[in-house]
Amino acid sequence: MKNIVLSADGERKVYSVPEAVADYLYEYCMDFDKWLWSSPDAKKY
């Protein structure tokens, strides 16, 4: 397990996640960003 720091327009928090998640966090964030701008399901966000 690895610790990561996340925030969504608020206070930062530390989360313990599996190493594979921590190692690819940047890629996961970029995939989410692409989805957020291109998916009709993301309109509410």
C-alpha positions in Angstrom: 0.0 0.0 0.0 1.1 3.6 -0.7 -0.2 6.9 0.6 -1.5 9.5 -1.8 -2.9 13.0 -1.3 -6.2 13.9 -3.0 -8.3 17.0 -3.0 -11.5 18.1 -4.9 -11.8 21.8 -4.3 -11.4 21.4 -0.5 -9.2 20.1 2.2 -6.5 17.7 1.1 -6.7 14.2 2.6 -4.3 11.2 2.6 -5.5 7.9 1.4 -3.8 4.5 1.5 -4.2 2.7 -1.9 -2.8 -0.3 -3.6 0.6 0.3 -5.2 -0.8 -0.2 -8.7 -3.3 2.6 -8.1 -0.6 5.0 -6.8 1.8 4.1 -9.6 -0.8 4.9 -12.3 -2.6 7.8 -10.5 -1.6 10.3 -13.2 -2.9 8.2 -16.0 -6.2 7.6 -14.1 -6.6 11.3 -13.6 -6.0 12.0 -17.3 -8.5 9.3 -18.3 -11.1 10.9 -15.9 -10.3 14.4 -17.4 -10.9 13.1 -20.9 -14.2 11.4 -19.8 -15.3 14.6 -18.0 -14.9 16.7 -21.2 -16.2 14.2 -23.7 -19.0 12.0 -22.2 -22.6 13.1 -22.2 -22.9 11.2 -18.8 -20.5 13.8 -17.3 -22.8 16.8 -17.9 -24.0 16.9 -14.3 -20.4 17.3 -13.1 
